[in-house]
């Protein structure tokens, strides 16, 4: 099948249609990382699964996507970027339809793995197509558009998933991809050009095997670590050993291989390496906070699912506003300044979050999320622009694959850190607070517990609930404070990045697309 149609006339209209085509695919793939979260309780009953088992619906998708993200560069180079993008979308939509028809836990877990495998290439290829479709001096604008799509998924996912589950069925969480995917496929066929194909490029099977073992074991360890009490569990120790062994074997093999699974030339580019490190740190703080807000407002503030999704939306609005502004200004000012300012704004928002209490109103949650979104948008656009500014165009698709892999791992690490500390600190804080609950503490006379009898079992249950709420609140605050410090820790790294050059200084611009 030939995916290369006639060459369109070009111009801004053609670029706009390419942008819409690739961003539909990106939004669809990223949306599926969070849209199923709020539907899990409904899925438990339908699929006869326990709360522990149903979490595999999320884990299986992440593992599949993580394993297939690194070979994106090889697949695009060997078979053509447009061809792989179309196959990925068609496979993703098909898997989504089948997920919606699943009748057992085993069935949906296997289909979610398949969905992740097909969807893995969509985001890095979308990013590479955008970079090639815009001139170098407009890469900031292109990355702003891409960043909006990346951020909209996690923001809209819980809200859309809650609405579809509440008023239709959890199956529509997957079926919503069908019309979006169909439109994206048609637009890609009509407007996106094929790239040159290198039939001599070989596939590094051993590198793929070693990296897949490391990535899969890491995702499993991060997902199940808290549940299994981390390294007190034999399972987690085995998974950690597989991570180290897989990485060790991968790098030994990569240095000896002429065409390794992940091209090591990528890591000779200082901007690319630092961009990945900063992106890893940024997504640790972003995804951890996004994962903490739902249990905070639902468990401590008693918000319903729909409202929980709505209070997360201002973060996305702030991100979009910031990205659009920064995208337009990216070629007119040093992008490193925007990165530093954005990290500082993110840290400031988390500083205010670290002072939340159980009496906080909705407005405080909304405006702190909005401010964090502003900072996030101010960081992401220049970060992606600078990270790829000095990378050769021949390594761009592979570079975007590695960048998105690091981003996903950063999010997983952040969520694991946040919930591990939340659980452990809640227990510690509960013990510390409970030690002060005694009839000799004069402060109790001024608290709601003054009229309660410490020898009455009913009153003790109420007191324990109050103490648990306060212990959890302190733990949430500690998590927000830690993420603030992590965001600030990324600022010094920005000054080691090179400022990108545009126009004549950048040399001759590479052609955007080459017909097959």
C-alpha positions as CSV (number, residue, x, y, z in Angstrom):
1,X,0.0,0.0,0.0
2,X,1.4,3.4,-1.0
3,X,0.7,6.1,1.6
4,X,2.3,8.9,-0.4
5,X,-0.3,11.0,-2.1
6,X,0.3,13.9,-4.5
7,X,2.3,16.7,-3.0
8,X,0.0,19.5,-1.8
9,X,0.6,23.1,-2.7
10,X,2.0,24.0,0.7
11,X,1.8,27.3,2.5
12,X,0.3,28.1,5.9
13,X,-3.0,26.3,5.1
14,X,-1.2,23.1,4.4
15,X,0.9,23.4,7.6
16,X,-2.2,24.0,9.6
17,X,-3.9,20.9,8.3
18,X,-0.7,18.8,9.1
19,X,-0.8,20.3,12.6
20,X,-4.4,19.3,13.1
21,X,-3.8,15.8,11.8
22,X,-0.9,15.0,14.0
23,X,-2.3,16.7,17.1
24,X,-5.5,14.7,16.9
25,X,-3.3,11.5,17.1
26,X,-1.3,13.0,20.0
27,X,-4.3,14.0,22.0
28,X,-6.0,10.6,21.5
29,X,-2.9,8.7,22.7
30,X,-2.2,11.0,25.7
31,X,-5.8,11.1,26.7
32,X,-5.8,7.4,27.2
33,X,-3.2,7.6,29.9
34,X,-5.7,9.1,32.4
35,X,-9.2,8.8,30.9
36,X,-9.7,5.3,32.4
37,X,-8.7,6.3,35.9
38,X,-12.1,7.4,37.1
39,X,-13.9,4.5,35.4
40,X,-12.0,1.8,37.3
41,X,-14.6,1.3,40.1
42,X,-17.3,0.7,37.4
43,X,-15.0,-1.7,35.6
44,X,-14.4,-3.7,38.7
45,X,-18.0,-4.9,38.9
46,X,-18.4,-5.6,35.2
47,X,-15.2,-7.5,34.9
48,X,-15.4,-9.2,38.3
49,X,-12.0,-7.8,39.4
50,X,-10.7,-6.7,42.8
51,X,-9.3,-3.2,43.5
52,X,-5.8,-4.6,43.2
53,X,-6.4,-6.4,40.0
54,X,-8.2,-3.6,38.2
55,X,-5.1,-1.4,38.4
56,X,-3.6,-3.6,35.7
57,X,-5.9,-1.8,33.3
58,X,-3.6,1.2,33.8
59,X,-0.3,-0.5,34.2
60,X,-0.7,-2.7,31.1
61,X,-1.1,0.4,28.9
62,X,1.9,2.1,30.4
63,X,4.1,-0.9,30.0
64,X,3.1,-1.5,26.4
65,X,3.7,2.2,25.5
66,X,7.0,2.3,27.3
67,X,8.4,-0.8,25.6
68,X,7.6,0.5,22.0
69,X,8.5,4.1,22.4
70,X,12.3,3.8,21.8
71,X,12.2,1.9,18.5
72,X,10.1,4.7,17.0
73,X,13.1,6.2,15.3
74,X,14.1,2.9,13.7
75,X,10.6,2.1,12.5
76,X,10.2,5.5,11.0
77,X,13.5,5.3,9.2
78,X,13.0,1.8,7.9
79,X,9.4,1.9,6.8
80,X,8.6,5.7,6.6
81,X,7.3,8.1,9.2
82,X,3.9,8.5,7.7
83,X,3.4,4.8,7.2
84,X,4.2,4.0,10.8
85,X,2.1,6.8,12.0
86,X,-1.0,5.5,10.1
87,X,-0.4,1.9,11.2
88,X,-0.1,3.1,14.8
89,X,-3.4,5.0,14.6
90,X,-5.3,2.3,12.9
91,X,-4.0,-0.3,15.4
92,X,-4.7,2.0,18.3
93,X,-8.3,2.6,17.3
94,X,-8.9,-1.1,16.6
95,X,-7.5,-2.0,20.1
96,X,-9.7,0.8,21.6
97,X,-12.8,-0.7,20.1
98,X,-11.9,-4.1,21.3
99,X,-11.2,-2.8,24.8
100,X,-14.7,-1.4,24.9
101,X,-16.1,-4.9,24.1
102,X,-14.0,-6.8,26.7
103,X,-15.9,-9.1,29.1
104,X,-13.0,-10.3,31.4
105,X,-10.0,-8.8,33.2
106,X,-7.5,-10.9,31.2
107,X,-9.1,-9.8,27.9
108,X,-8.9,-6.1,28.7
109,X,-5.4,-6.2,30.1
110,X,-4.1,-7.9,27.0
111,X,-5.9,-5.4,24.8
112,X,-4.6,-2.5,26.8
113,X,-1.0,-3.8,26.2
114,X,-1.8,-3.9,22.5
115,X,-3.3,-0.4,22.7
116,X,-0.1,0.8,24.3
117,X,2.2,-0.9,21.8
118,X,0.4,0.7,18.8
119,X,0.0,4.1,20.5
120,X,3.7,4.4,21.6
121,X,4.9,5.8,18.2
122,X,2.2,8.4,17.8
123,X,3.4,11.1,20.1
124,X,7.1,11.1,19.1
125,X,6.3,10.9,15.4
126,X,3.8,13.8,15.8
127,X,6.5,15.9,17.4
128,X,9.0,15.1,14.7
129,X,6.5,15.9,11.9
130,X,5.7,19.3,13.6
131,X,9.4,20.1,13.9
132,X,9.9,19.3,10.2
133,X,6.8,21.2,9.1
134,X,7.8,24.5,10.6
135,X,10.9,26.5,9.9
136,X,13.6,26.5,12.6
137,X,12.7,30.0,13.8
138,X,9.1,28.9,14.4
139,X,10.0,25.7,16.3
140,X,8.9,27.5,19.5
141,X,5.4,27.9,18.1
142,X,5.3,24.3,16.9
143,X,6.3,23.0,20.3
144,X,3.7,25.3,21.9
145,X,1.0,23.6,19.8
146,X,2.5,20.2,20.6
147,X,2.7,21.0,24.3
148,X,-0.9,22.0,24.4
149,X,-1.9,18.6,23.1
150,X,0.4,16.8,25.5
151,X,-1.1,18.7,28.5
152,X,-4.7,18.6,27.4
153,X,-4.7,14.8,27.7
154,X,-4.0,14.4,31.4
155,X,-6.2,17.5,32.2
156,X,-9.3,16.5,30.2
157,X,-8.9,12.7,30.8
158,X,-10.4,12.6,34.3
159,X,-13.2,15.0,33.4
160,X,-14.2,13.3,30.1
161,X,-13.8,9.9,31.7
162,X,-16.0,10.8,34.6
163,X,-18.7,12.2,32.3
164,X,-18.8,9.2,30.0
165,X,-18.8,6.8,32.9
166,X,-21.5,8.7,34.8
167,X,-24.0,9.2,31.9
168,X,-23.1,6.4,29.4
169,X,-20.8,3.5,30.3
170,X,-17.2,2.9,31.0
171,X,-16.9,1.3,27.6
172,X,-17.3,4.7,26.0
173,X,-14.0,5.7,27.6
174,X,-12.4,3.6,24.9
175,X,-14.9,4.0,22.1
176,X,-14.5,7.8,22.1
177,X,-11.2,7.2,20.3
178,X,-12.9,5.8,17.2
179,X,-14.3,9.1,15.6
180,X,-11.1,11.0,16.7
181,X,-8.9,8.4,15.2
182,X,-10.9,8.1,11.9
183,X,-10.6,11.9,11.3
184,X,-6.8,11.8,12.1
185,X,-6.2,9.0,9.7
186,X,-8.1,10.7,6.8
187,X,-6.2,14.0,7.4
188,X,-2.9,12.3,7.6
189,X,-3.5,10.5,4.3
190,X,-4.4,13.8,2.6
191,X,-1.8,16.2,4.0
192,X,1.3,14.5,5.5
193,X,4.2,13.5,3.3
194,X,6.2,10.4,3.6
195,X,9.9,10.6,4.6
196,X,12.9,8.9,3.0
197,X,13.2,5.2,3.7
198,X,16.5,3.5,4.6
199,X,16.2,-0.1,3.6
200,X,19.7,-0.8,4.8
201,X,19.0,0.1,8.4
202,X,19.0,-3.0,10.5
203,X,17.0,-3.7,13.7
204,X,18.9,-4.3,16.9
205,X,16.9,-7.2,18.3
206,X,19.2,-7.8,21.3
207,X,19.1,-4.1,22.2
208,X,15.3,-4.1,22.0
209,X,15.1,-7.2,24.2
210,X,17.4,-5.7,26.9
211,X,15.7,-2.3,27.0
212,X,12.2,-3.9,27.0
213,X,13.1,-5.9,30.0
214,X,14.5,-2.9,31.8
215,X,11.5,-0.6,30.9
216,X,8.9,-3.2,31.6
217,X,10.4,-4.2,35.0
218,X,10.8,-0.5,36.0
219,X,7.2,0.3,35.2
220,X,6.0,-2.7,37.2
221,X,8.2,-1.8,40.1
222,X,7.0,1.8,40.2
223,X,3.4,0.7,39.9
224,X,3.4,-2.0,42.5
225,X,6.1,-0.8,44.8
226,X,3.9,0.9,47.3
227,X,1.4,-1.9,47.3
228,X,4.1,-4.5,48.0
229,X,6.0,-2.3,50.5
230,X,8.9,-1.8,48.1
231,X,12.1,-3.7,48.9
232,X,10.6,-5.8,51.7
233,X,8.9,-7.7,48.8
234,X,10.7,-10.3,46.8
235,X,8.8,-9.3,43.7
236,X,10.1,-5.7,43.9
237,X,13.7,-6.9,44.5
238,X,13.4,-9.2,41.4
239,X,12.0,-6.3,39.3
240,X,14.8,-4.0,40.4
241,X,17.4,-6.6,39.6
242,X,15.8,-6.9,36.1
243,X,16.0,-3.2,35.6
244,X,19.7,-3.0,36.5
245,X,20.6,-6.2,34.5
246,X,18.6,-5.0,31.4
247,X,20.3,-1.6,31.4
248,X,23.8,-3.0,32.0
249,X,23.4,-5.5,29.1
250,X,21.9,-2.8,26.9
251,X,24.7,-0.4,27.2
252,X,27.4,-3.1,26.9
253,X,25.7,-4.2,23.7
254,X,25.1,-0.7,22.4
255,X,28.7,0.3,22.6
256,X,29.7,-2.8,20.5
257,X,26.8,-2.5,18.0
258,X,27.3,-0.4,14.8
259,X,23.6,0.5,14.7
260,X,22.2,0.1,18.3
261,X,18.6,0.1,19.3
262,X,18.9,3.6,20.6
263,X,21.5,5.7,18.7
264,X,24.1,6.8,21.3
265,X,25.0,9.8,19.2
266,X,22.0,11.4,20.8
267,X,23.7,11.6,24.1
268,X,26.7,13.6,22.7
269,X,24.4,16.6,22.2
270,X,24.5,18.7,25.4
271,X,21.2,20.4,24.9
272,X,19.4,17.2,24.3
273,X,20.8,15.5,27.4
274,X,20.1,18.4,29.6
275,X,16.6,18.8,28.1
276,X,15.8,15.2,29.0
277,X,17.1,15.6,32.6
278,X,15.1,18.8,33.1
279,X,12.1,17.3,31.5
280,X,12.4,14.2,33.7
281,X,12.5,16.5,36.8
282,X,9.6,18.7,35.6
283,X,7.3,15.7,34.9
284,X,8.1,14.3,38.3
285,X,6.6,17.3,40.0
286,X,3.8,17.8,37.4
287,X,2.4,14.3,37.4
288,X,2.8,13.8,41.1
289,X,0.7,16.9,41.8
290,X,-1.9,16.0,39.2
291,X,-2.1,12.5,40.8
292,X,-2.4,13.9,44.4
293,X,-5.1,16.5,43.8
294,X,-7.9,13.9,43.0
295,X,-7.5,11.9,46.3
296,X,-7.0,15.1,48.2
297,X,-10.3,16.7,47.1
298,X,-12.3,13.5,47.0
299,X,-11.1,11.9,50.3
300,X,-10.5,15.0,52.5
301,X,-12.9,17.6,50.9
302,X,-15.6,15.1,49.8
303,X,-15.8,16.3,46.2
304,X,-17.7,14.2,43.7
305,X,-16.0,12.7,40.6
306,X,-17.3,15.3,38.2
307,X,-16.2,18.2,40.3
308,X,-12.8,16.7,40.8
309,X,-12.3,16.7,37.1
310,X,-13.5,20.3,36.8
311,X,-11.1,21.6,39.4
312,X,-8.2,20.1,37.4
313,X,-9.2,22.0,34.2
314,X,-7.8,25.5,35.2
315,X,-4.3,23.9,35.2
316,X,-4.8,23.0,31.6
317,X,-6.2,26.5,30.7
318,X,-3.2,28.1,32.4
319,X,-0.9,25.8,30.4
320,X,-2.5,26.7,27.1
321,X,-2.5,30.4,27.7
322,X,1.2,30.3,28.7
323,X,2.2,28.1,25.8
324,X,0.5,30.3,23.2
325,X,2.2,33.4,24.6
326,X,5.6,31.8,25.0
327,X,5.4,30.2,21.5
328,X,4.9,33.6,19.9
329,X,7.8,35.1,21.8
330,X,10.2,32.1,21.6
331,X,12.3,33.5,18.7
332,X,12.5,37.0,20.1
333,X,14.1,36.2,23.5
334,X,16.4,33.8,25.2
335,X,14.3,30.7,25.9
336,X,16.4,29.8,28.9
337,X,14.9,32.9,30.7
338,X,11.4,31.5,30.1
339,X,12.5,28.1,31.5
340,X,13.9,29.6,34.7
341,X,10.8,31.9,35.2
342,X,8.5,28.9,34.5
343,X,10.2,26.7,37.0
344,X,10.0,29.5,39.6
345,X,6.3,30.0,39.0
346,X,5.7,26.2,39.3
347,X,7.6,26.2,42.6
348,X,5.6,29.2,43.8
349,X,2.3,27.4,43.1
350,X,3.4,24.3,45.0
351,X,4.5,26.5,47.9
352,X,1.0,27.8,48.3
353,X,-0.3,24.2,47.9
354,X,1.9,23.1,50.8
355,X,-0.3,25.4,53.0
356,X,-3.6,23.8,52.1
357,X,-5.8,22.6,55.0
358,X,-9.1,20.7,55.3
359,X,-11.1,23.9,55.3
360,X,-9.6,25.2,52.0
361,X,-12.2,26.5,49.5
362,X,-12.5,25.5,45.8
363,X,-11.1,28.9,44.6
364,X,-7.7,28.2,46.3
365,X,-7.4,24.8,44.5
366,X,-8.4,26.4,41.2
367,X,-6.0,29.4,41.2
368,X,-3.0,27.5,42.4
369,X,-3.6,24.9,39.7
370,X,-4.0,27.7,37.1
371,X,-0.6,29.3,38.3
372,X,1.1,25.9,38.1
373,X,-0.3,25.6,34.5
374,X,1.1,29.0,33.6
375,X,4.6,27.9,34.9
376,X,4.4,24.5,33.1
377,X,3.6,26.1,29.8
378,X,6.4,28.6,30.2
379,X,8.8,25.7,30.8
380,X,7.7,23.1,28.3
381,X,7.8,25.2,25.0
382,X,11.3,26.5,25.3
383,X,12.6,23.2,26.9
384,X,11.5,21.2,23.8
385,X,12.7,23.9,21.5
386,X,16.2,24.1,23.0
387,X,16.5,20.3,23.5
388,X,16.1,19.7,19.8
389,X,17.7,22.9,18.5
390,X,21.2,21.5,18.1
391,X,20.1,17.9,17.2
392,X,20.7,16.8,13.5
393,X,17.4,16.3,11.6
394,X,18.4,12.7,10.9
395,X,18.2,12.0,14.6
396,X,15.1,14.0,15.3
397,X,12.5,11.2,15.2
398,X,14.6,8.9,17.4
399,X,15.3,11.9,19.7
400,X,11.6,12.6,20.2
401,X,11.1,8.9,21.0
402,X,13.7,9.0,23.7
403,X,12.4,12.4,25.0
404,X,8.9,11.1,25.4
405,X,10.1,7.9,27.0
406,X,12.0,9.9,29.6
407,X,8.9,12.1,30.1
408,X,6.7,9.0,30.8
409,X,9.3,7.5,33.2
410,X,9.5,10.9,35.0
411,X,5.7,10.9,35.5
412,X,5.8,7.3,36.8
413,X,8.6,8.0,39.2
414,X,6.8,11.2,40.5
415,X,3.6,9.4,41.1
416,X,5.4,6.5,42.9
417,X,7.3,8.9,45.1
418,X,4.3,11.0,45.9
419,X,2.0,8.1,47.0
420,X,4.8,6.2,48.8
421,X,5.6,9.3,50.9
422,X,1.9,10.1,51.3
423,X,1.1,6.6,52.7
424,X,4.1,6.4,55.0
425,X,4.0,10.0,56.3
426,X,0.3,9.6,57.0
427,X,1.1,6.6,59.3
428,X,3.9,8.5,61.0
429,X,1.9,11.7,61.4
430,X,-1.1,9.7,62.7
431,X,1.2,8.2,65.4
432,X,2.6,11.6,66.4
433,X,-0.8,13.3,66.6
434,X,-2.4,10.4,68.4
435,X,0.3,10.6,71.1
436,X,-1.2,14.0,72.1
437,X,-4.8,12.7,72.4
438,X,-5.1,12.3,76.2
439,X,-7.1,13.9,79.0
440,X,-4.1,15.8,80.3
441,X,-3.6,17.8,77.1
442,X,-5.1,21.3,77.7
443,X,-5.3,21.9,73.9
444,X,-8.0,19.3,73.6
445,X,-10.3,21.6,75.6
446,X,-10.2,24.0,72.7
447,X,-10.8,21.4,70.0
448,X,-14.0,19.7,68.6
449,X,-12.9,16.7,70.7
450,X,-13.4,18.5,74.0
451,X,-16.9,16.9,74.6
452,X,-15.8,13.4,73.6
453,X,-15.1,10.5,76.0
454,X,-11.8,8.8,75.4
455,X,-13.2,5.7,77.0
456,X,-16.2,5.5,74.7
457,X,-15.6,3.3,71.6
458,X,-17.9,5.4,69.4
459,X,-16.1,8.6,70.3
460,X,-12.7,6.9,69.8
461,X,-13.8,6.0,66.2
462,X,-14.7,9.7,65.6
463,X,-11.5,10.9,67.1
464,X,-9.4,8.4,65.1
465,X,-11.1,9.7,61.9
466,X,-10.3,13.3,62.7
467,X,-6.7,12.4,63.5
468,X,-6.4,10.4,60.3
469,X,-7.7,13.4,58.2
470,X,-5.2,15.8,59.8
471,X,-2.3,13.3,59.4
472,X,-3.2,12.9,55.7
473,X,-3.4,16.7,55.3
474,X,0.1,17.2,56.7
475,X,1.3,14.4,54.4
476,X,-0.2,16.1,51.3
477,X,1.5,19.3,52.3
478,X,4.8,17.5,52.7
479,X,4.4,16.1,49.2
480,X,3.6,19.5,47.7
481,X,6.7,21.0,49.5
482,X,8.9,18.2,48.2
483,X,7.7,18.8,44.6
484,X,8.4,22.5,45.1
485,X,12.0,21.7,46.0
486,X,12.4,19.3,43.0
487,X,11.2,22.1,40.6
488,X,13.7,24.5,42.1
489,X,16.5,21.9,41.7
490,X,16.1,22.0,37.9
491,X,16.8,25.7,37.6
492,X,20.7,25.5,37.8
493,X,20.7,23.0,34.9
494,X,19.1,25.5,32.6
495,X,22.2,27.7,32.6
496,X,24.3,24.9,31.1
497,X,22.2,24.7,28.0
498,X,23.2,26.5,24.8
499,X,21.0,29.2,23.4
500,X,19.6,28.1,20.0
501,X,20.4,30.1,16.9
502,X,17.9,31.0,14.2
503,X,18.0,32.2,10.6
504,X,21.4,32.4,8.9
505,X,23.2,31.5,12.2
506,X,21.6,28.2,12.2
507,X,22.9,27.3,8.8
508,X,21.0,26.0,5.9
509,X,17.5,24.7,7.0
510,X,16.8,21.1,6.4
511,X,13.9,20.3,4.0
512,X,10.7,19.7,5.9
513,X,9.6,16.5,4.2
514,X,11.0,14.4,1.4
515,X,8.7,12.4,-0.9
516,X,9.3,8.7,-1.1
